[in-house]
């Protein structure tokens, strides 16, 4: 029996607009239709048909609403215009149709993959496009390899230029995973779901760093855990718990502590590097709850011991490589400094920061901006407002252009800490530049 492809273009465009469910889509559609004085009522069944790829060309009213709602022609949303029986069929039309489909999926889905084309070579583009239209035939290990490479590049783009550039490509990759996994062979399906878990965790981070509502970050964390569970990837499930701990707001340290402890005590075994990172996050949360610094140090000692057990890396760390592959002694030390700051020992934090932030190549621009912003905050806490402001300006130079959200959040915290020193020129300059950003 013929298998109908899922309309990955429409699904990806919906998700890119934060309509994570078909109910969200229906609500947005009806609101937009009312504003256009069009027929507003739409059923979930109709949306399900559109997203399944089993529906033909929408009627005139629906076409008007859909194109206005997404700001895209229907062809870019995965719909196929009925053929004109009177139109000629010149040679080469099938190839032209393939090229149009590829461009529509990779470039026109409301910007879902805008700017992402360099993540794929031409062979990968052809394979990915074919997969979205014939999932049963093309759901193979070659496709998994193409998607894995694209996801690794999306993560590298994030580290260099921030979430706004990396998120569209990541969502497109997840749409392809979601589509092809439905009809893939068992072995390929497991690989796709494991890859999807990595991608969904990256999407959660990108939403968090990009300043999206907390519910969006939570949605992708939940999706990552679901796919990790279906792929029987217990360590990945634990790793997502660690990332959830890192995403918790500062006003809920008890919840941060719960997530961090769950990552190391659940029915799974984290490899040494992510285990060290989870223990460090536990130490930070413990410090934020007001625990004595000696208790914090004991957890940090366990983190250092775990990292000592890690085998030396055999290749550069990637998003889809060994879990926590980028977690190095340098990163543990600067996060140790954050723990000391949270524990109320800013002088100790400053000393550790200054010793371990000197190697420029040890951190991607996003991470350097974040840790430098924390150093600025520690200097402010230690009663060094001029040094804090100068350091904050350096972090702002890195963070502003790429909109590194976590670093900017930390810089706003530093600015508030320096509000009583506005008479100092360096502080005034920092606060003025941050206000512009």
N, C-alpha and C positions, 0 to 999 in steps of 0.2 A: 504494500500500500504506500502511496506517495506520502512523503512527510512535508508538511508546510513549515517554512522557516519562520522563526520569530522575527518580528519587525524590530531589529536591534537599534535602528536609527531613532525610531520614535521613543523606545524605552530609554535610550541614553539621553535624548533631548529632555525627556520628562525629569529624569534624575538630576540632570545638570541644573534644572530650575528649582531644585529642592522639593519636587513633588514625588516623595519616595513611595507613595502608594497610589493605586488607581483611584481611590477615593479623593486623594489630594488633587489629582488631575481633573476629576469630574467637578470638584468644587471650583477650581480655577477656570475651567472651561465655561461653566454656567455663569460665573461672575463676569467674564469677558463678553460672553454672548449677550447678557443683559445690557452691558454698556454699549453694545453695538446695535441694540434693538433687534437682535436675531432670536430665533427659537433657542431658549436656554436649556431646556431639559435634556439630559443625556443619561443613559444607563451605564452602569459598570459593565454590563454584558457587551455593550457597543464598544467601550474602550478596550475590553479584553479582546474583542475581535480585531480591532485595529492593531493592537500590539502583538497579536498572534500571527499576523501576516495573512490571515484568511479572508480579510475584507478587501473588496475592490476599491474603486475610486469613490471617495465620500460624496454625498450629495452637495448641492450648491451652497446651502446654508452652512453646513459643516466645514466645507472648504474655506469659506470666508473666515469663519471663526478660528480654525486651526492655523491658517497662514498669519492672521493677525496676532494670535496668541503666542506663536513661536517665532514670528518674524522671519519665516523661511518658506520657500515654495514647498508644496506637498511632496515633490519628488525627493527633496532633501530630507523629508521625514519618513521615507521608506515606502510611500505610496506610488503605485504605478499607474500612469495615465492610460486609459483604454486606447488600444491601437486604432488608428484611422484606417478603415478598410480601403479607402480610395488612395491612400498615400503610397508612393512607390517604395520598394524594398531594395535599396541599393546595396551593392556588395560591401561587405565590411560593417554592416549595421550591428551584428552581434558583438563585434569587438568594441564598437563605439558604445554600445549599451554597457558593456563591462567597465569601460573607462569611466562613464558617467556614474555608475553605481559606486565605483571605488571612490571617486571624488565626493559623492554625496555622503557616503558613510564616514570617510575620514576627514572631510573638510567642512561639510555643510550642516551638521546636526546642531544648529544653534550654537556653533562654536565649540562643540564638545571636543573636537580634535583640532581646532584651529591652532596653527603653529606647531602641530605635533608630527607633521609629515617626516621630518628628519629622523624620527624614531624608527622608521621602517624603510627598508630598501624596496625596490620595485617588486622583487619576487615575494617579499613578505606582504606587500600591499595586495597583490593578486591573491595570495593564499588566504589572507584574512577576509577579503571581500567574498571569495568563493565560500569560505566557511560560514559566513552569515547567511548565505542563500542555500547552502546544501550541507547542513551541520552533520548529517549522518555520514556523508562521504568524506568530509574534510576534517573531521575532529580527530586529528592524529598527532603524533609526537612532534612532527615538524611545526605544526601550528603552535603547540605549547612552547617550543623553543623560540619562535618568533615573538610570541607574547611575553615570554620571560625576558628576552633582550630589550623589548620596548619598555617593560616595567622598570628594569634596571636603569635605563636611560632617563625615565621620568623621575626616578629618585635622585639621580645625579643632577638633573636640571633643578630640582627643588633645592638641593644643597648649595648650588651656585647662584640661582636667580630667584628663588622663592616659590611659594605655593601657587601663585596666580598663573605661572607658566606651566607648572607640572600637573595641576589638577585636571585640566581638560583631557590630556592624553590618558591619565590614569582612569578617568571615568569611561573613556572609550574602550580601553582594554578590559575593564570589568564588564562592560556590556557584551563584549565578544566572548568572555569567559562564560557569562551567564547564558548566552545563546547556545554556544557549542556544547557545553557540558550536558545539556538536556538529552542529546542524542549520541553522545560519544560512547565508545567502547568502555568497558569497566575500568581497564587499566589507564586509559587516557583520561577518563572522567576524574579519576582520583587525582591525577597530576594537575588537571585543570582546577579542581576545587582547592588543592593545596596552593596553587599559584594565586587563585582568587583570594584566598585568605591573606596572603602577603599583600596583594593589591588593595584589599579592603582596609587593612590596617594602615597602609600608606594613605589611602583616601581619608581615613579618620584624622590622621595627623595633619594632612593638608587643609582639611576643614578647620581644625583647631587653630593652626598657625595663621590661616587666612581670616580669622575672626568670624567664622560662621556661627550660627546658634548652636548651643550645646547639644541640642537634640540631633543635629546632623552628625556631629562627631560620635555620639552614642549609637546612632543608626549603623554607621560603618564599623564600629567596634563589634556590635552585635552580629553583623553580617560576617565579619572576619572569624568570630568564634564559631558561628554556625558552619561555615565552610571548613574550618579546621577540624571540627568534630566529625563532619561527614567524610573528610579525608583521613580520619584516624590519626591526626597529627596533634598529639597531646602537648608536646613542647610548644607548638605554635599557639595553642589555646592559652597556655600559661604566659607566653610572651605578650599576648593581647591584654591579659590582666595587668601585666607590668605597664603597658602603654596606657591603659585606663587609669592606673595610679598616677602616671605623669600628667594626665589630662585633667585631673581633679583640681578645682579651684582652691586657692589658698585658704578660703574660709571653712574648708571641710577636711582638716588633716586626719581625722579619725577614719574617714572613708578612704583617703589615700593610703593610710596604714593597712586597712583591711585588704585592699586590692594588692598591695605589694606583698603582704604575707601570704595571700592566697596563691600568688604566682610561684612561691617557693615551697609551699606545703601541700599543694593539691596532689591528685593521683597522677602525677607526671614527673619527669625529671628534666629540668632545664639544663642545657649544656653550660659549661663553666662561665662563659662570657655573659650571656644574659642572666645567669644566676647572680653573678657579681653585680650587675646593674640593678637587679631587683632588690638585692640586699642593701645597696646604696640608697635606693628609693625608700626602703623601709627605714633606714637611718634618718633620712631627711624628714619623713613624716613623723617619726618619733621626736625629732628635735622640735618640730612645729607644734607638737602637743605639749611641750614644756618639760620633756624628760631631761634628767641630768646629762651633761655632756659625756660622762663616763659610760652611760648606757649607749649613747650614740656611737662612741668610739668602739665599743664591743661589737656592734653590728658592722661597722666599717671594717674592723679587723677580719670579720668573716667574709666580707666582700673582697678584700685583698687576697685572702686565702683562696677563694673560689677562682679569682682571676689568675692566680699563680698556677692553677691546675690546667689552664687552657693551653692547648697545643699552639705552637707558633703558626701564624697565618701562612698559607701556601699561595695565596693570591689576594688581590685587592678586594676589599669588602664590597658586596653588592646587596641590593634589596632582596634578591632571591637566593643569595648564597647562604652559608651557615648562619643560623640565628645569632644576632649580636656580634657579627663579624667585625664591626667597626668599633667595638668597645675595647679601648686600649688603656694601659696604665695612665696615660696622660688625661684621658677623659674621666677616669675614676678619680684622679686627684683633683681636677677642677670641680667635680661634683662633690668631693669631700669638702672642698672649700665652701660650697653652698651649704652643706650640712652644718659647718661651723658657724656660718652666718646665721642660719635659722636657729641655732642653739644659743645665740647671743654672744658669740665670740668673734666679732668682726676683725679684730687685729690678727687673730690666727688665720681667719679666712683670707685676708689681704696677703699675708705672707705666702700662703699656698698658691693663690691665684698668680701672684707675681712670679713665682718660681716656675709654674707649669704653663703659663700662657705665652712664654717667650718664643716658642717654636711655631712660626706662622703656618707651616705646612701640616701641622698636626690636626688641624680642624678645617672643615669646610667653612666658607664665608658665613653661612647661616649660624653655625655653631659658635664661630668666633664672635659674632655679634652678640649672641645670647650670653656667652660666658663673660665677655667684656662688660656687658651691661650689668651683670651680677657683681663684677669687680667694682664698678662705679658705685653700686648700692652699698657694698661692704665698706668702701672708703667713706661714703656719707655716714654710715652707721658708726664708723670709727672716729668721726669728728674731723675729717679732712675734706671740707667742702670744695676747695679749689681743685684738688686732685680728683675728686669725684666728678666734678663738672667737666674737667678736661678729658677724663676717661670716658665719660658718657658721650661727649661730642665725638670721640673716636668710634664708639659703638654705633652712634647714630649715622655716621658717614657710611658704615657698612650696611646698616639695616634699612635705611630710608628708601633707597632706590628700588630695592627688591621687596619691600614691604614684609620683612621678616617679623611676623606678628608677635611671637613670644618675646623676641628681643625688645620690640617697641613697648610691649606691656611692661616689661621690667624697667625700661627707661622712664615710663610714666610713674612707676613706683619710686624711682630715684628722684624724679623731679618733685614729687610730693614731699619726699624726705628733706629736700633742699629748700623747701619753701621759706624757711626762716632765715635763709642766707641770700636773699634776692639782691642785697646791696653789693654783692661781690660781682665784678664784671664777668668772670668765667661762668658763674651760675646764671646770670642774666642771659648771656649768650646761649647757653645750653637750653634753657627754658624757652627762649624765643624761637630757636630753630626747631625744637620739638613741637612747639605750637603750630609752626608752619606745616610740618609733616602731618 
